[in-house]
């Protein structure tokens, strides 16, 4: 079987191994959960707010809530937004520089990695922008954030995180094949991108079912407001534990092990190549020194051979003149 077909089969197997457990477990828990309420009642929302104000955990919630809001505003809002601006500038500059260079698989993968990081930064900057623009006292999120969060910002943010981590592994895999197996078939950058996107979307498909919209009617102003609330799936403790462990394994443990194995293979290959180069260059140096000896010692012999002709030449002239 051609190597190209084998790689595609291995990619499909990898995708199925990582995606099927996540999709199957999420589907079972979602179907087994009780149907969620269409909306929260006003009494329930008011009770939640009053319970939050009366919440105590070794400290008084009403005393430290202002400190919490202030820290959230500066850390999750201002600081995260500033770091995001630096990240956007760095990734755009990286894409511009790599686009001017030679179009190799490695450079194209780096461009795709920068694009993935760019999408991730934009999503989290949108979240930080909502924190900045929110009312500092009531902490009401802007309407556009309430609409985009359940079905766009939350799921696609996790998809972008997973894709960014897996793209780093894809870059290392491309370097491993180029250095350790130079004569083997090299997949195109689109092969890695499609595989990374399929895995990232499949393992995070449950994120689309974790939050939902509901309407809240203010009893005083009679104004309907859209809120984002967790679904019954997020209330299932088995799903929460599974989701957290899946995130740790797929974006932490497995990529770390893959990077260790791939980079160790690259390191050993370069080290062996360096040793072989030094060994061969040493042998060539000894051979050149050995071949230079006859060249040096042959100079006197060439002079001794040429001298009789010179003497004979002068001798013939002298004999001719004497004659």
Secondary structure in CASP SS format (residue, H / E / C, confidence):
PFRMAT SS
TARGET T0000
AUTHOR 0000-0000-0000
METHOD secondary structure of the structure
MODEL  1
X C 1.00
X C 1.00
X H 1.00
X H 1.00
X H 1.00
X H 1.00
X H 1.00
X H 1.00
X H 1.00
X H 1.00
X H 1.00
X H 1.00
X H 1.00
X H 1.00
X H 1.00
X H 1.00
X H 1.00
X H 1.00
X H 1.00
X H 1.00
X H 1.00
X H 1.00
X H 1.00
X H 1.00
X H 1.00
X H 1.00
X H 1.00
X H 1.00
X H 1.00
X H 1.00
X H 1.00
X H 1.00
X C 1.00
X C 1.00
X C 1.00
X C 1.00
X C 1.00
X C 1.00
X C 1.00
X C 1.00
X C 1.00
X H 1.00
X H 1.00
X H 1.00
X H 1.00
X H 1.00
X H 1.00
X H 1.00
X H 1.00
X H 1.00
X H 1.00
X H 1.00
X H 1.00
X C 1.00
X C 1.00
X E 1.00
X C 1.00
X C 1.00
X C 1.00
X E 1.00
X H 1.00
X H 1.00
X H 1.00
X H 1.00
X H 1.00
X H 1.00
X H 1.00
X H 1.00
X H 1.00
X H 1.00
X H 1.00
X H 1.00
X H 1.00
X H 1.00
X H 1.00
X H 1.00
X H 1.00
X H 1.00
X H 1.00
X H 1.00
X H 1.00
X H 1.00
X H 1.00
X H 1.00
X H 1.00
X H 1.00
X H 1.00
X H 1.00
X H 1.00
X H 1.00
X H 1.00
X H 1.00
X H 1.00
X H 1.00
X H 1.00
X H 1.00
X H 1.00
X H 1.00
X H 1.00
X H 1.00
X C 1.00
X C 1.00
X C 1.00
X C 1.00
X H 1.00
X H 1.00
X H 1.00
X H 1.00
X H 1.00
X H 1.00
X H 1.00
X H 1.00
X H 1.00
X H 1.00
X H 1.00
X H 1.00
X H 1.00
X H 1.00
X H 1.00
X H 1.00
X H 1.00
X H 1.00
X H 1.00
X H 1.00
X H 1.00
X H 1.00
X H 1.00
X H 1.00
X H 1.00
X H 1.00
X H 1.00
X H 1.00
X H 1.00
X C 1.00
X C 1.00
X C 1.00
X C 1.00
X C 1.00
X C 1.00
X C 1.00
X C 1.00
X C 1.00
X H 1.00
X H 1.00
X H 1.00
X H 1.00
X H 1.00
X H 1.00
X H 1.00
X H 1.00
X H 1.00
X H 1.00
X H 1.00
X H 1.00
X H 1.00
X H 1.00
X H 1.00
X H 1.00
X H 1.00
X H 1.00
X H 1.00
X H 1.00
X H 1.00
X H 1.00
X H 1.00
X H 1.00
X H 1.00
X H 1.00
X H 1.00
X H 1.00
X H 1.00
X H 1.00
X H 1.00
X H 1.00
X H 1.00
X H 1.00
X H 1.00
X H 1.00
X H 1.00
X H 1.00
X C 1.00
X C 1.00
X C 1.00
X C 1.00
X C 1.00
X C 1.00
X C 1.00
X C 1.00
X H 1.00
X H 1.00
X H 1.00
X H 1.00
X H 1.00
X H 1.00
X H 1.00
X H 1.00
X H 1.00
X H 1.00
X H 1.00
X H 1.00
X H 1.00
X H 1.00
X H 1.00
X C 1.00
X H 1.00
X H 1.00
X H 1.00
X H 1.00
X H 1.00
X C 1.00
X E 1.00
X E 1.00
X E 1.00
X E 1.00
X E 1.00
X E 1.00
X E 1.00
X C 1.00
X C 1.00
X C 1.00
X C 1.00
X C 1.00
X C 1.00
X E 1.00
X E 1.00
X E 1.00
X E 1.00
X E 1.00
X E 1.00
X E 1.00
X C 1.00
X H 1.00
X H 1.00
X H 1.00
X H 1.00
X C 1.00
X H 1.00
X H 1.00
X H 1.00
X H 1.00
X H 1.00
X H 1.00
X H 1.00
X H 1.00
X H 1.00
X H 1.00
X H 1.00
X H 1.00
X H 1.00
X H 1.00
X H 1.00
X H 1.00
X H 1.00
X H 1.00
X H 1.00
X H 1.00
X H 1.00
X H 1.00
X H 1.00
X H 1.00
X H 1.00
X H 1.00
X H 1.00
X H 1.00
X H 1.00
X H 1.00
X H 1.00
X H 1.00
X H 1.00
X H 1.00
X H 1.00
X H 1.00
X H 1.00
X H 1.00
X H 1.00
X H 1.00
X H 1.00
X H 1.00
X H 1.00
X H 1.00
X H 1.00
X H 1.00
X H 1.00
X H 1.00
X H 1.00
X H 1.00
X H 1.00
X H 1.00
X H 1.00
X H 1.00
X H 1.00
X H 1.00
X H 1.00
X H 1.00
X H 1.00
X H 1.00
X H 1.00
X H 1.00
X H 1.00
X H 1.00
X H 1.00
X H 1.00
X H 1.00
X H 1.00
X H 1.00
X H 1.00
X H 1.00
X H 1.00
X H 1.00
X H 1.00
X H 1.00
X H 1.00
X H 1.00
X H 1.00
X H 1.00
X H 1.00
X H 1.00
X H 1.00
X H 1.00
X H 1.00
X H 1.00
X H 1.00
X C 1.00
END
